[in-house]
Amino acid sequence: MSFASILTHLDPAMAAQSEAVATTPLALAEAFSAHLTALIFPIDSALTAPSPADDAARQAEDRVADAFAAAAQRRGVAYQTKKRTSFAYGNGEAFADHLRVSDLAVLAQEGAPGIGLQILQQAAIFDSGRPVLLVPKARPLSGMPRRILVAWDASPASVRAIHAALPLIRGADETIIATVSDDKEIRPGQSGIEFAHLLARHGGKPRFMALQRGSGGVLERLLAAAADTESDMLVMGAVRHSPLRNLVLGSATSEVLAVGPKLPMLLAA
């Protein structure tokens, strides 16, 4: 298993930063000799596309496409750019449609996402059946991650996320399987140690780490462990709960989507 096709999004409003935004997808496409597709459209235009007479908008799209193409050519990455010409349905649906015929999405962001990016992220994660790598603009991946921390709670979502990350895990120097032991009950056959054996059979270099949740949330504890171990990436399952449950119990997934990733995070539902 590898990544043969990677999808990303570029916003014409960020034309000056387009190459920086594309750092991670370009690096991973180069590492895996994957084809990289960039969808180019304004993130907050949910209903109306730029009209043919909107020269400024079209020129911004062209600048983003040209900068992306130049960066891909310098790296020798096979690429394609696509612009939205019809807004019969929303940006999130359009991105999820393209992601279903790709292996991985990479989305860069800075800080808490606006409503347009939230819609795009949720559609990508929950409606595509594919993994999504969220990357803070200030902390892109310039190559393969060397140390990966994976959140293991034996849930179907965590299983799917970690298996989706196998191409990255095989290339990492170490994979830390972290279980927050006082968060959920994990039966003996589902233990992180058993899962470490599986990853080793897949060519990974795993070790197990038991974490105590303490007074903070699960995500807070995982991020602290990632910092302590100098991990380059966090992998975790994504679960969509009702708003009421999130309000009462909290959710690591909803927290990530609300405040943005602190380090590259691969999510799968």
Secondary structure, DSSP 8 states (H G I E B T S, - for coil): ----EEEEEE-GGGGGGHHHHTHHHHHHHHHHT-EEEEEE--TT-SS----TT-HHHHHHHHHHHHHHHHHHHHHT--EEEEE----SS-HHHHHHHHHHTSSEEEEEE-SS--HHHHHHHHHHHHHSSS-EEEEETTS--SS--SEEEEE--S-HHHHHHHHHTHHHHHHSSEEEEEEETTTS---GGG-HHHHHHHHHHTT--EEEEEE--TTS-HHHHHHHHHHHTT-SEEEEE-----HHHHHHH--HHHHHHHH--SS-EEEE-
